[in-house]
Amino acid sequence: MYALAYRRLADVVKPARPDRTVEIGSGLALAVESGHQWLHSDVRNTGTLDLRHVAEHLPYATGSLDALVLKDTWHHIPDINAFVDEAHRVLREGGVVAVFDPYWGLLARFVYRFLHQERWDEHADTWTFASSDPWDSNQALSYLMLRRDRAEFDRQIADRFEIIEHGALIGPSFLISGGVSRRTFVSGRLLRRMLAWEERRGRWFDSWRFFHVFTLVKR
Protein backbone atom coordinates (compact mmCIF):
# COMPACT_ATOMS: atom_id res chain seq x y z
CA MET A 1 0.00 0.00 0.00
CA TYR A 2 2.89 2.37 0.73
CA ALA A 3 4.45 1.48 -2.61
CA LEU A 4 1.16 2.21 -4.39
CA ALA A 5 0.75 5.53 -2.59
CA TYR A 6 4.26 6.70 -3.42
CA ARG A 7 3.97 5.47 -7.01
CA ARG A 8 0.86 7.60 -7.51
CA LEU A 9 2.57 10.60 -5.92
CA ALA A 10 5.66 10.13 -8.09
CA ASP A 11 3.48 9.95 -11.20
CA VAL A 12 1.85 13.31 -10.51
CA VAL A 13 5.10 15.18 -9.77
CA LYS A 14 6.95 14.02 -12.91
CA PRO A 15 9.35 15.29 -14.23
CA ALA A 16 10.41 16.94 -10.96
CA ARG A 17 14.08 16.50 -10.04
CA PRO A 18 14.60 14.47 -6.84
CA ASP A 19 17.00 17.09 -5.44
CA ARG A 20 14.30 19.74 -5.95
CA THR A 21 11.48 17.65 -4.46
CA VAL A 22 10.78 17.69 -0.72
CA GLU A 23 8.53 15.29 1.15
CA ILE A 24 6.81 17.16 3.99
CA GLY A 25 6.15 14.97 7.04
CA SER A 26 8.27 12.10 5.73
CA GLY A 27 8.61 10.33 9.08
CA LEU A 28 10.89 7.31 8.55
CA ALA A 29 11.46 8.23 4.89
CA LEU A 30 9.65 5.15 3.59
CA ALA A 31 9.59 6.71 0.12
CA VAL A 32 13.20 5.56 -0.23
CA GLU A 33 12.09 1.93 0.05
CA SER A 34 9.88 2.57 -2.98
CA GLY A 35 12.82 4.00 -4.94
CA HIS A 36 12.12 7.72 -4.58
CA GLN A 37 15.20 9.75 -3.63
CA TRP A 38 13.43 12.93 -2.55
CA LEU A 39 14.60 15.23 0.22
CA HIS A 40 12.95 14.38 3.53
CA SER A 41 11.62 16.75 6.18
CA ASP A 42 9.51 16.53 9.31
CA VAL A 43 8.82 18.38 12.56
CA ARG A 44 10.55 15.70 14.65
CA ASN A 45 13.98 14.21 14.13
CA THR A 46 13.50 10.60 13.06
CA GLY A 47 17.12 9.98 12.14
CA THR A 48 16.29 9.91 8.44
CA LEU A 49 15.74 13.61 7.72
CA ASP A 50 17.52 16.05 5.45
CA LEU A 51 15.79 18.99 7.15
CA ARG A 52 13.62 19.57 10.21
CA HIS A 53 10.91 22.23 10.02
CA VAL A 54 7.17 22.88 10.25
CA ALA A 55 5.05 22.99 7.10
CA GLU A 56 3.97 26.59 7.66
CA HIS A 57 7.56 27.91 7.53
CA LEU A 58 9.58 26.32 4.73
CA PRO A 59 13.34 27.05 4.79
CA TYR A 60 13.73 27.07 1.01
CA ALA A 61 14.54 29.90 -1.37
CA THR A 62 11.76 31.45 -3.41
CA GLY A 63 11.07 29.46 -6.58
CA SER A 64 13.71 26.85 -5.73
CA LEU A 65 11.62 23.65 -5.70
CA ASP A 66 9.89 21.53 -8.34
CA ALA A 67 7.54 19.69 -5.99
CA LEU A 68 6.31 19.19 -2.45
CA VAL A 69 5.03 15.71 -1.56
CA LEU A 70 2.62 15.13 1.34
CA LYS A 71 1.69 11.56 2.16
CA ASP A 72 -0.80 11.52 5.07
CA THR A 73 0.46 14.96 6.08
CA TRP A 74 -2.07 17.49 4.74
CA HIS A 75 -4.60 16.76 7.50
CA HIS A 76 -1.94 17.23 10.22
CA ILE A 77 -1.13 20.84 9.25
CA PRO A 78 -2.93 23.10 11.76
CA ASP A 79 -2.72 26.25 9.58
CA ILE A 80 -3.19 24.94 6.06
CA ASN A 81 -3.55 28.42 4.56
CA ALA A 82 -0.08 29.35 5.82
CA PHE A 83 1.31 26.18 4.23
CA VAL A 84 -0.34 26.95 0.88
CA ASP A 85 1.17 30.46 0.98
CA GLU A 86 4.62 29.01 1.66
CA ALA A 87 4.20 26.35 -1.01
CA HIS A 88 3.41 29.04 -3.56
CA ARG A 89 6.53 30.95 -2.55
CA VAL A 90 9.04 28.09 -2.73
CA LEU A 91 7.74 26.37 -5.89
CA ARG A 92 8.78 27.37 -9.38
CA GLU A 93 6.12 28.16 -11.98
CA GLY A 94 4.48 24.83 -12.82
CA GLY A 95 5.67 23.34 -9.53
CA VAL A 96 3.39 20.83 -7.81
CA VAL A 97 2.03 20.15 -4.36
CA ALA A 98 1.17 16.42 -4.45
CA VAL A 99 -1.14 15.15 -1.69
CA PHE A 100 -2.15 11.65 -0.60
CA ASP A 101 -4.75 11.96 2.17
CA PRO A 102 -7.92 10.39 3.64
CA TYR A 103 -10.88 10.16 1.27
CA TRP A 104 -14.55 10.66 2.13
CA GLY A 105 -16.18 7.52 0.72
CA LEU A 106 -19.10 6.12 2.72
CA LEU A 107 -17.06 3.35 4.33
CA ALA A 108 -14.08 5.61 4.99
CA ARG A 109 -16.18 8.29 6.69
CA PHE A 110 -17.68 5.72 9.04
CA VAL A 111 -14.30 4.19 9.89
CA TYR A 112 -12.49 7.51 10.30
CA ARG A 113 -15.25 8.92 12.48
CA PHE A 114 -15.93 5.96 14.77
CA LEU A 115 -13.00 3.54 14.59
CA HIS A 116 -9.83 5.44 13.74
CA GLN A 117 -7.49 6.90 16.36
CA GLU A 118 -7.28 10.27 14.58
CA ARG A 119 -10.06 12.85 14.54
CA TRP A 120 -12.56 13.19 11.67
CA ASP A 121 -14.60 16.42 11.98
CA GLU A 122 -16.52 17.25 8.81
CA HIS A 123 -18.52 19.89 10.71
CA ALA A 124 -15.50 21.99 11.72
CA ASP A 125 -16.12 25.72 11.37
CA THR A 126 -12.68 26.41 9.89
CA TRP A 127 -9.84 24.59 8.15
CA THR A 128 -7.48 25.39 11.03
CA PHE A 129 -7.30 23.56 14.35
CA ALA A 130 -5.41 23.83 17.63
CA SER A 131 -2.32 21.65 17.79
CA SER A 132 0.06 20.80 20.61
CA ASP A 133 1.40 17.58 19.09
CA PRO A 134 2.39 16.65 15.51
CA TRP A 135 -0.21 13.86 15.56
CA ASP A 136 -3.06 16.34 16.10
CA SER A 137 -5.20 16.43 12.97
CA ASN A 138 -8.54 16.62 11.23
CA GLN A 139 -8.74 13.79 8.70
CA ALA A 140 -11.70 15.53 7.05
CA LEU A 141 -9.56 18.51 6.00
CA SER A 142 -9.33 17.68 2.29
CA TYR A 143 -13.07 16.90 2.27
CA LEU A 144 -13.76 20.35 3.75
CA MET A 145 -11.59 22.13 1.21
CA LEU A 146 -12.35 20.11 -1.92
CA ARG A 147 -16.04 19.41 -1.35
CA ARG A 148 -17.90 21.23 1.42
CA ASP A 149 -16.06 24.55 1.02
CA ARG A 150 -14.84 24.12 -2.56
CA ALA A 151 -16.12 27.50 -3.76
CA GLU A 152 -14.20 29.29 -1.01
CA PHE A 153 -11.06 27.20 -1.60
CA ASP A 154 -11.21 28.05 -5.32
CA ARG A 155 -11.69 31.72 -4.51
CA GLN A 156 -8.63 31.79 -2.29
CA ILE A 157 -6.16 30.00 -4.55
CA ALA A 158 -7.51 30.10 -8.13
CA ASP A 159 -5.10 32.89 -9.12
CA ARG A 160 -2.13 30.95 -7.69
CA PHE A 161 -2.83 27.23 -8.19
CA GLU A 162 -4.76 24.89 -10.42
CA ILE A 163 -6.48 22.11 -8.44
CA ILE A 164 -6.43 18.64 -10.01
CA GLU A 165 -8.08 15.58 -8.43
CA HIS A 166 -6.47 12.30 -9.50
CA GLY A 167 -8.95 9.87 -7.98
CA ALA A 168 -9.42 7.61 -4.97
CA LEU A 169 -7.53 4.42 -4.17
CA ILE A 170 -7.14 1.59 -1.62
CA GLY A 171 -10.34 -0.04 -0.41
CA PRO A 172 -11.18 -2.46 2.42
CA SER A 173 -7.72 -4.01 2.17
CA PHE A 174 -6.66 -1.01 4.26
CA LEU A 175 -8.80 -2.24 7.15
CA ILE A 176 -7.73 -5.87 6.81
CA SER A 177 -4.06 -4.87 6.70
CA GLY A 178 -4.30 -3.37 10.19
CA GLY A 179 -4.86 0.23 9.07
CA VAL A 180 -6.87 0.97 12.20
CA SER A 181 -5.87 -1.69 14.71
CA ARG A 182 -2.20 -1.88 13.62
CA ARG A 183 -2.41 -5.70 13.77
CA THR A 184 -3.38 -8.26 11.16
CA PHE A 185 -3.14 -12.01 10.79
CA VAL A 186 -3.89 -11.94 7.06
CA SER A 187 -1.02 -12.95 4.80
CA GLY A 188 0.74 -10.33 2.71
CA ARG A 189 0.12 -12.38 -0.43
CA LEU A 190 -3.64 -12.27 0.10
CA LEU A 191 -3.56 -8.56 0.87
CA ARG A 192 -1.59 -7.83 -2.31
CA ARG A 193 -4.13 -9.76 -4.37
CA MET A 194 -7.00 -7.92 -2.72
CA LEU A 195 -5.36 -4.53 -3.29
CA ALA A 196 -4.72 -5.37 -6.94
CA TRP A 197 -8.37 -6.42 -7.34
CA GLU A 198 -9.54 -3.14 -5.78
CA GLU A 199 -7.36 -1.08 -8.08
CA ARG A 200 -8.97 -2.71 -11.12
CA ARG A 201 -12.44 -1.56 -10.07
CA GLY A 202 -13.92 1.56 -11.64
CA ARG A 203 -15.20 4.76 -10.11
CA TRP A 204 -18.24 2.89 -8.78
CA PHE A 205 -15.93 1.42 -6.14
CA ASP A 206 -14.95 4.84 -4.74
CA SER A 207 -17.52 4.58 -1.93
CA TRP A 208 -15.33 1.79 -0.53
CA ARG A 209 -11.99 3.56 -0.90
CA PHE A 210 -10.02 5.19 1.93
CA PHE A 211 -7.56 7.58 0.26
CA HIS A 212 -7.23 9.93 -2.67
CA VAL A 213 -4.57 11.93 -4.49
CA PHE A 214 -4.83 15.55 -5.60
CA THR A 215 -2.40 18.20 -6.72
CA LEU A 216 -2.05 21.97 -6.62
CA VAL A 217 -0.10 23.18 -9.66
CA LYS A 218 1.45 26.64 -9.40
CA ARG A 219 0.32 28.98 -12.14
N, C-alpha and C positions, 0 to 999 in steps of 0.2 A: 504493500500500500504506500509506503514511503517512496519507493522507486517510481510508482505511478504518479504520485503527487509531484515529485521533482521533475519527472519527464515532461509533464504538462506545463510546469512553470518554465522549464528550459525552452520548450517549444515556443512559448509566447514572448520570450525575451530575445530570441534570435534576431539578428546576428550580434548581439552584445558581446563585447570582449570580457573574458573572465576577470581580468584585472581592473575592469571598470564596472563590475557588477558586485553589489553588496547584498548579502542576505541579512535582513534585519530580524533579530530574535532567533539566531541560528542555533542556540543551545549547544548541543554536542557536535554540531557541524556534520549532521548525517548526510547532507547533500554530497559530501566527498565520497561516501560509500556508493552513491549512485553515479559517480564519475563527473561531478560538477565542481570545478575548481574556482568557485567564487570566493570573494573576501567574506569573512564571517564576523558578525558583530552581535552583541547582546548587552543587556544591562548588568548582568552578573558574569564574573569571570568563571568560565567552565573549563579553562585549560586548553581550549581549542580556538580561541578568538584571535582575530587580527586587530580588532578594535573593540573597546568597551564604551558604550554611550547609550543614551535614551533616544527613542525614535523622534521625539519632538525637537531635538537639537543635534543635527547631523554635522560632524566635523569634517566636511568635505568642501572643496572649493566649488564656487558657482559654476555650473555647467560641466562638471568634471566626470560625471558618471553616465553610463549607458543604461543601467537598470538597477532597480531595487526589488528584491525578492522577499516576500513575506509569506512564509508557510505557517499557518495557525498563529499569526502574530497580530494581524489587523485588529481583532476583537480584544486584544490586551492593551491597546494604546489608549490611555485615558483622555487625551486631547487629540482626537484624530484630525481636527482642522489644522492644528499646529504642525502635525506630521505632513499633511498634504502641502502646506505652504513650504516646508523645508524640502520636500521631494521635488517640488517645482523648481526651487532654487538650484539644487545640486545636479539635476538631470540636464543633459543636453537636449536640444530640440529633437523631437522624435524619441526621446528616452522613455522608458516604460517602468511603471510600478506594477509588478505582477503579484497577485494575491490568491492564495489558497486558503479558504476559510469555511466555517460551518454554513451549510445550506439550510433552507427553510421548508423542505419537503414535509409532508404530513407526518411521516414516521420520525424524521429528524427532530421536528419541533416538539413532539411528545417526549422523545428520549432526552433532548437537551433540557427541557423544562423540568422533567420529573425524575430523571435517572442519572443525569450527568453531574459530576462534581463541580463544574463551572456554571456560572449564572447565565440564564437565558431570560432577558427582559424585553419583550417586544412592545411593551407599553411605556418604555422609558420616555421621559419628556424631552431629553436632549441626547445627542450622540456622545457627550462626555460623561465621565463617571469618576467618583472619588477612588483613589488608588493609594494604598500603603504597601503593596506587595506586587512584584511583577506578575504574579498569577491572578491578580484581580482582573476581571474582564466582564464583558457583556457579549455572549456568543451571538446575540441577535443583531449586532452592530451592522453587518453588511446588509441584512434584511431591512433594517431601518433606513439605510442610506440608498439602497438600490430599489426598494419597493415602496415601503410606507411613505418615505419622505423624498421620493425620487425627484419630484419637481424642484424642491429646494436644493437638493444636491446638485442637480443640473445647473440651477441658477448660480450657485456658488463657484462651480469649477468649469463651466462650459467654455469660458474664454481662455482657459489654461490647459485643460485636459479633454481628450476624447475618452469616453467610457465604453469599453467593449466587454461583453459577457461571453465567456467561452464554454459555458455549460456546466452541468452538475456531474458528479462522479462518486463512486464507491457507495454501494448499497448496504444491505444487512450484513454483509461479510465484516463490516466494521464492528458491529456488535459482537458477532461470534468470535472475532479475533481477540476480544478483550478490550475493545475501545472504551468501555465504561468501567468495567470491573478490574481491568488490568491483568486478568487471568483467563486462560483458555486451555481446554484439553483437546481442542480440535487440531488435527494435523495441519502443518503448513501446506502440504500438497493439496488437501481438500480446500483449504482457504484460497489458494492460488487459482484453483479451478472455478471456485464460486465467484471470485473477483473477475476473472476473465469472462465468465458467463454474464455477469452484471454489465460489464463494459460493452458487451455486444447488444444490449437492449437499446431501444430507441428512447425518444424523449418521454414516451408514456411511462417509463420507469422512474422518472425524476422524483415522483412522490415518495419513492423508497430510498432516495440517495441522501447522503449525509454531508457532502462537501461540494464546493463549486470553485471555479477559477474565473477571475475577471482582471482586467488591466485598465490602468489609466495611462494614456499615451500623451506625452507633452506636446502641445501644439507649437 
